[in-house]
Amino acid sequence: MHSNTYRTLSGIEVSNDNLAFDAINEAVLGVGHTIAAMERDYFYTSLADRLESRTLAENGAKDAWTVARERVRDVLANYHPDYLSSDQDAAIRRRFDIL
């Protein structure tokens, strides 16, 4: 507890090393491996728009519900996976009354 009190009373040191301006600048500007690491390590959803709020507003951004509804309609209309071979499908249709 005493060390925390001492640290608080000593104040905040402001120096180039403590501010870490170069490190922050490098991270923000993507110099070095930062951008590559982000692209490798993070998941970016296909539904979210990562533009600035101001840019989104200027471009007439859609809300999350609208984007989700459009995606659902697209998937239902266009996604037709083939889990079964045509022979398996035909056998199931012969055995059961499937419309």
Secondary structure as UniProt FT lines:
FT   HELIX           2..10
FT   HELIX           16..19
FT   HELIX           21..29
FT   TURN            32..33
FT   HELIX           34..41
FT   HELIX           53..58
FT   TURN            59..60
FT   HELIX           64..78
FT   HELIX           86..95
//
